[in-house]
C-alpha cells in the first residue's frame, strides 16, 4: 500500500497531481472532457461569488452549484451556526433530535399552504425517490406522470422520471408505470389523466432547469393543480433548483399561489455548507402512507436530518428570509434579463433569453453551413449542436474568468445562475463579457474556429 495523504498534504497538491488523482481514481473521461474545454482548473479558495484558482486568478461563479449556492460560497453566518452544534451527537437515530425538529418546523413556516411534515435526506434525487414512494404508498396507485426534458436526478427511481433518453437508455429496464407528457401542455396531461384511474402523481418542475430554463405559460401550474384535484391525483413539485428564492419568490409555486401535495427541495437548503435534500407534504398525505406505527420506518435515511445538516437548514432559511434574498433575486433578475434582452435583439447568435429571477438561460441559434458539413462529413453541425453552449461557456471561462455551463438536456443553452448575493457590478461585467464575445464572434463559424485551437490544445494535452 502506498503512503496515504493527510488533509494537509491534499490541500497542497499540484494541479498535475489533482488531475492524476481524478484520472486514475474518479472519472477519467470527465477529466478528458474538461481538458478539451480548458476547464481543468484547480480552484482553491472561494468567497460569496468569487473563487480563486491555484495561480491566484479570480473568477466570478455564475454557475452557482446548479442552484446550490443561493447564499454564495462559504457563507460565514451558516458556518458559524453549524459550529454551534459541533459538540452535539451528529448521528444518533434512536432518539428525537431537537435541531432536526426545529429545521422541519422552520421549513413548514415558509412553504405554501398546509405543507407541514418533512423527510430529510442528503440530496435532490433522494428527495424525489422519497416523493415517489410517498405518492404510491399514500394513494395505493402506481403510475407516475412526468414531463419530457425534465430532470429529477440520476438514482434509479428519479432517473425513471427524468425526461431525456440519453440518461435512461443504458439502464433499462427502469421503474415501471412511469409515463411522459409534454411540459407546458395541459391537453396532453388531461388526456393522460383521463385514460387511467391508476395514476398516483404528476411530477414537474415549475421551470425546467436542465431542459434549458423553460418557463411555462402563465397559469400552467395552477391548471395542473386543478387537473390533479379533478382526477384525484397528487401533484409533486420539484423545487430543488427553483426554490429558496432563486426565481424571485421563496418558491416558484408562489407566483400562482399553488400548493402541491408534495414539494421536493435540496441544493441551497444546506446553505452550500452541508448536503441536504428534503420533501415536505401535508399531514393527510403523510398519514395515508405512514400513519401507523408499523409503517413509521418504511422510509429512512442514515445521514438524513443529522445535527450539523439540520443546523445548516435552520441557518439558511433564516438568512434567506432575514436578508430578503428572494426579493433581491427578483430585482437583480429583472435587471439582468433586461440587459441580456438587448444582446438578444442585437446579435444573431442569440436565439432567446429567458428565465425568472436569477435562473436565466441563453439559447443560441444553430448554424446552417452546408459547405462546412461537406468538408467535415457532417461533424460541423454535430459539434455546434452538442458543444455550442460549451464553446460560449469556455470562452467566458478562459477569456473573461466567468464560470458557467450549458444545461444538461439542452446543450445549446448556457445557464446564468449566480448566488442571489451577486452585485449589480458583477452582473454588468458578465453582460459586457458576453457582448465582447458576440462582437468578436459574429456567427457560429467564427466561434467554432476560435474555439478549435483550445479544443485541439486540450486534446493533445
N, C-alpha and C positions, 0 to 999 in steps of 0.2 A: 504493500500500500504506500502510495506517495504521501509526502507530508501534507497535512491539511491546512487550509487557510484559517487564519483568525479574522475576526471582523476588521481589525486594524489593518491587516495586510490586504484584505479585499478592498478597502477604501483607497488603497494606494496602487491598485493595478493599473498598468498602462493600457492605452487604447487597444494595442495589439493583443494583450493578454485577455482583455474583456471580450474581444471578438473571437479569440480562440476558444474561450470557455463556452460562448454561445454556440459556436460552430460544432464543437465536439460533444457538448452535453445538453443543449437545449433544442435548437431548431436550425439545422444547417441551411435549409433553403430560405428561411426568413432572413438570415444574415446576408445571403447572396442577393436577395431582393433589395435589402436596404443599401447594400454596396452599389448596386446598379443605379440607384437614385441619389447616391452620395448622402444617404440619410444615416449612415452608420457612425453617428457621433455619440460620444460618451458624456452625458450631462451629469455634473457633479454637485450642483447647487441650485436651489430654487426658492423663490420668494414671491408670493402672490402671482402676478402674471409673468414674471421674469424668471428665466432659467439660464444657467451658465454651463458652457462645456469645459472640457479638460484644459483647453488652451486659453480660457478666460474670456471667450466671446459671449456676449449677451444676446439672448433670443427672447422674443415675445411668444408666449404659448397661446395660440388661438385654436388649439385643438381641445384643450381643457379636459383631458382624460375622457373624451367622448361624453362629457356632461358630468364627470365625477368631481370636477373642481370648481363648482359654483362659488365656493368661498376662496378660491385661489390655492396656490401651493403653500403647504406648511403654515397654515393659519395659526398663529401663536395662541389665540384665545381658545381654540379647540384643543391644542396640545396641553395647555395649562389645565384645562378641565379634566382631560384624561389622566393627567399626572396626579390629580387629587384622589383617584381611586387605585393608585398603583400598589398600595399595600392590601387592598381587599382581595378575597379569593376571586380569581378571574373565571375559573371553570369549576362549578360545584352544582351539578344538575339536581341532586337530591335535596333541593332547598327552594325557597322562594326569594328571588333576587330583588332587592329594593330598587337598585339602579335600573334593572331591566323593566320593572313595572312602571317606573317613572318615565322611561323612554316611550313605552307604549301609551301611557296617559298623554304625554305631550303630542304624540302623533295623532291621537284621537281628537285633540283640540283643534288641530289645523286642517284636517281632512274634511271633505264635504259631507253634509247630511248626517246620516246615522252610522257611519263607519266608526267602529269602536273597538274591535278586537283584532290584535295584530299577532302575526307569527314572524319571528326574526330568524334570518339565515345569514349567509355570508356574501351573496351575490344576486344580481338581477335574474340570472337563469334559475337559481334556486327559488326565488320568489314566484316565478312563473310556474315552475314544477309544482310548488305548493298550491298555487291557484287552480291548476288543472285538477289536482286531486280533490281539493275542497269542492269545486264545482260538481264533480261527478259524485262525490260522497253526499253532498247536500241535496242534489236533485234526484239521485238514483238513475240518471240518464247518462248516455255515453258520449255522444258526439260533441266535438269542439269545432266551431267555425272560426276560421282565421282569414286574414287578408293577404292577397298577392303583394309581394315586395315588402312584407312586414319583416321585422327582426325581433325575436323574443329570446334569443340565446342559442347556445350550441350543445347543451346537455340533451339527453335523448328525448324527453317529452317536449321541451322547449323547441328543439330543432324540428320536431314533427309539426309544429305550428308556425315555423318561420318560412316566409313565402318566397324562398329562392331555391331552385332546384340544385344549383351548384353546391350548396352546403348540405343538401339532403341525399343526393343520389348514391354517394359512396357508402351510405349507412343504412340503406333499405334492407329489409322492411322496417319502417318506422312505426310509431304508435298508431294503432288502427283507430278508425272512427274519427278522423280529422278531415275536414273539407274546406276548400278555399273559395273565397269570393273576391271580387274586385273591391279595392279600397275606394271610398267615396262614391259608392254605387248602391243606393238604397234599394233599387229594384231587384238587383241580383241577390241581395241579402234577404229581402222579403220572400222571394221565390224559394230560397233555400229553407227559410224558417217554416214556410207553408208546407214544404214537402215531407217533413218528418216531425213526429212527436217525441223523438229520442235525442233531442239536442239539449245538452247541459248548459252550454255557454257560448257566447260570442266574445272573442278577444280581439282587441285592436289597440293601436297607438293613437292618441289624439292628433299627433303629427308624426308621419313616418320619417324617422331619423335616417336610418340606414337605407331606406328606399329612395333617398335623395332630397330629404327635407320637403316632403309633400304635405302641404296644408290643405285639409279638406274644405269643401264648401261650407259657408255659414249655415248652421242648423243641422249639419250632418250628425254630430254626436247626440244631439237632443232627439233626433228622429230614430237613431239606433236604439236609444233608451226606450222610446215609445214602442218600437217593434219588439224589443225584448220583453217588455211588460205585457204586450198583447199576446205573445206566444209563450209566456211563462218560461222564459229563458234568461239565465243570468248574464249580466254584462260585466266583463272584465276589462278594465282599462290598464294598459301598461304605461305607467307614467315614470318608468325607470329613467328615461332620458329627459322627458319634458317637465318632470316635477320639481318641486322645491325652488320655484322662482324662475326657472330657465326661460319660460316663454313670456314672462311679463306679468304673470299671476302666480300665486303659490302652486297651483296645479292648472294645467291646460283645460281641464274639465270645468274650471270656474268660469271660463269665458261664456259657456252656455248653461251654467248653473246645473250641471249634470252630476248626479251621484251614482256611481257604478255600484254593483253588488260586491265587487272585489276590486281593489286597486293594488297594483304592484309597484314597488319603489326600490331603489338601490342607489348606486353611483354616489351622488352628493349627500346621501343620508348619513354617511360616516364622516362628512366634512373633509374628505380627501386624506384622512388620517387612518381610519380603521375601515376594513372591508365589511359592509353591512348591506343586506338585502332584506326586504320585508313585504308581506302583503297585509292589508287591513280589510276587514269585512264587517258586516252587520252581525249583531247577536243572533238574528233569525237564521241567517245562512250558516253561521258557525254552529249553532245548536243542532241544526238538522244533520250536520256532518259529524260533529264531535261532542254532542251534548250529553253523552252518557259516560260514566266513569270507565267502562270497558273500552271506550273509543278515545279517551283523553291522550293516549300515547301513540296513536296511529301515525302521526306525522311529527317527527322530532329532528333536531339538529344538534350535534355535539357542541359546536362552537357558536351556534346561534344564540344571540342575547347575552353573550359573555359580558362581564362587567365593564371592560375597557371600551368595547364597541358600543355598549349602551350609553356610556358616558359621552362618547363622541356624538351619538344621536341627540342626546339632550342638548349638548353644547351647540351642535349645528343648527337645530331647529331654532333655538333661542337667538343665535347670531343672525340667521336669515330674517327672522321676524323683527328683532330689535333694530337691525340696520336697513329694514325695508328693501331687501335685495330684489324682491320681485318687481317693485316699482322702479328701482334702478335699472333692471333689465328691460323693463317696458320702455323707459325714456331713451336709454342708450341704444336699444334695438331699433326704435323708430328713427333715430338719427343715423345709425349705421346703414339701415335699409335705404333711407332716402339718398345717402351719398353713393351707395352701390348702384341704385337705380339710374343715377346719372351715367355711370360707366356702362350699364346695360344699353342705354339709349345711344351711346356714342360709339361703342365698339362691337363689330360684327361677331367677334369671337365669343361674346357673352350672349347666351341664348335667353337666360332668365335668372333673375334674382328673386328669392322667395324665403319666407320664414316668419317667425314670430318671436318677439323679444330678442334674446341673444342666441337663438338657434336659427342659423342662416345658411342657406345653400346657394352656391353659384353653379349653374349648369352651363356647359359650353356647347356651341354648335359643332356638329360633325362636319368634316371637310368632304368635298366631292373632288377627288383628284384621280381621274381615270389613268392619266399618264403615270403618276406615282404608283398606282396599283399595278399597272402593267410592268413597270420596272422592278417592283418588289414582289411580284406574284401574289398580290393581294394583302401583303403584310402591312402596307401603309395604313389602310383603313382599319385593320385589326389592331394595330399598335395604337392608333389615335383613339379608338373606342375604349380599349382596355386600360390605356395609360394616360389619356389626356388630362384627367384630374390630377394624376400623379406628376405629370410634367409641370403643371402650374404650381402644385404644392412644392415640388422640388425646386423650382425657380424661386419661390417665396423663401424657402429654407436656405438655399445656397447663396442667393444674391442679396437677400433682404433680412435674413435672420428671423424669419417668422415661421412658427411651427403650425402646420395644419395637415389635413389628409383628405382623401376622397371618401365618399360614403360607400359602404360595402356592397349594397345592392344596386348602386348606380355609379360606376367609376367615372362617369362624365361630370360628376358633381363634387366640388370641394366644400367642406363644411367650415364655417366660421363660428366657433363655439367657445369663446374665451370665458374666463372667470367673470362672474357678474360684478366683480370689483374693478373691472377694466376701466381705464381712464379714457376720456374723450381724445386726449392727445395720442394714446396708443391706437385707438380706432382710426384716427386720421392718418397715422403712419401706415397702417395696413391698407387703407384706401389709396393712398399715394403710391404705395409699392405696387399694388395691382395696376394702377394707372400706368406706372412706368413699364410694367411687363407688357401690357396691352399696346402701349405706344411703340415699343421696340419689337413686338411680335404681332404685327397687324393681322396675321392669319395663322391658321394651324400649321401650314407648311413651315413658316419661319420658326414657330415654336418647336416643332419636331426636330428641325435641323439644329437649332440652338441647343436642344437637349441631347441630341445624338452623341455629342462629344462626351457629355457626362455619362451617358449610358455605356459607351464603349470603354471609357476610362474605368468605370466601375466594374465592367465585365472582365477586363484584363487584370484589374487589381485583385 
